[in-house]
Amino acid sequence: MLEDARGPIGPCRYGARTGDFPGTAPVCENYLGRGVAIPAAPSAPPGEGRRTPAPRPPAIHRAPPPPLPDEVLDMTREEFAQAIRDALREEAPDVPLAPRWEGGTLVVKPRDPALQSKELPVDALFHKVVMVRDRLRVLEQKVNAHSNLSDAEKVEMQGYVTKCYGSLTSFNILFRDERDKFVGEKTG
């Protein structure tokens, strides 16, 4: 049996790969030293014809899917279709950019002319603005549907979301369609 700082080295007679353990790890009692031939499996006595059964694949136990919430079960077909459209819109919003900005570039110039300016494609900026808008809409829906918030807290949070929309109205020039634009607090 060969040993070094890690302990005995060699294959386990069972053929199990146990990894590289420190020398303090317990050693397989059927350890076979390096350079020693692995013994052949005992053969079955002639005439018995015993077969070893094929190994079974491990059983896979899957948990049943969670039950659908009552709010989903009570939806009409159109409400369900609208919910799917809204969810898909969150993933990949398809909001058209105003034609005059398509292919355009936003140039940000520092006050010091010795410093380099930064160019950003308007399409990339527009995509980020649309994603912010859509995430604000999701936040707004979650606040309104939250069961642990009081009505006063919901109104307060809604006020902050509305103010965020108002802060983003500067980007309305990028939107082609009026219905996609930001709307802040309405006075009236």
Secondary structure as GFF3:
##gff-version 3
##sequence-region A 1 188
A	DSSP	beta_strand	3	4	.	.	.	ID=ss1
A	DSSP	beta_strand	7	8	.	.	.	ID=ss2
A	DSSP	alpha_helix	70	73	.	.	.	ID=ss3
A	DSSP	alpha_helix	77	91	.	.	.	ID=ss4
A	DSSP	three_ten_helix	99	101	.	.	.	ID=ss5
A	DSSP	beta_strand	105	108	.	.	.	ID=ss6
A	DSSP	beta_strand	118	121	.	.	.	ID=ss7
A	DSSP	alpha_helix	122	145	.	.	.	ID=ss8
A	DSSP	alpha_helix	151	167	.	.	.	ID=ss9
A	DSSP	three_ten_helix	169	174	.	.	.	ID=ss10
A	DSSP	three_ten_helix	178	180	.	.	.	ID=ss11
###
